[in-house]
Amino acid sequence: VPLDGPDTWTGGTLFPQSSKKIARAINAASGQTPIVVLANLSGFDGSPESLRRLQLEYGAEIGRAVVNCESPIVFVVIGRYHGGAYVVFSKALNPNITAMAVKGSFASVIGGAPAAAVVFPRKVRQLVAADDRLNTLQERLANARSSEKPLLLEERNRLLLEITLEKRGVIAAEFDAIHSVERAIEVGSLDAIIEANTLRPAIIDALEKGLSNLQIDS
């Protein structure tokens, strides 16, 4: 992995080649067959490595393919729907898109975990600094003998990482609770919220309506 590659590889992230494949698939299906997207998309990977490999260009090609698509598109959020994916599969790009979400899934421009890491790092640091476990260890470290400090410093670093991840999780959960699929319905990003056990009939119904509208228009 290049030195400027991402520290971690996030599940559900669109990398350059996967973005290119999605755009090609939509173009190939346009006017030939309806399209169903079961989405668990955390957005595009924005690492320097992916940007060198035309991440933005291929991402834009998904948007172009959606705009030009002449088939009905049924877009269903089954997990998460964030970042660039939230933009390129927007209902504003094509009136033939029916966008739904399974109850309990998440839809917003940015997900809770990235928001905690990028948008609210100061709040995370405040929560970490106020944690009693870390403060107790800091006191032990301040009063420790020189021979004990290396082990305590190592313990402190492990605890700091553990608490930071924990507090990010707290902020992420609060963010996701606010930016829920219910809110996406309110702002017009989604058409409906469905139960998981009605997924198949909901998709069939949306496809039938989409095909019917195309026949009427023609």
Secondary structure by P-SEA (a helix, b strand, c coil): cccccccccccccccaaaaaaaaaaaaaacccbbbbbbcccccccccaaaaaaaaaaaaaaaaaaaaacccbbbbbbcccccccccccccccccccbbbbbccccccccccaaaaaacccaaaaaaaaaacaaaaaaaaaaaaccccaaaaaaaaaaaaaaaaaaaaaaaaaaaaaaaacaaaaaaaccccccccccaaaaaaaaaaaaaaaaaaaac
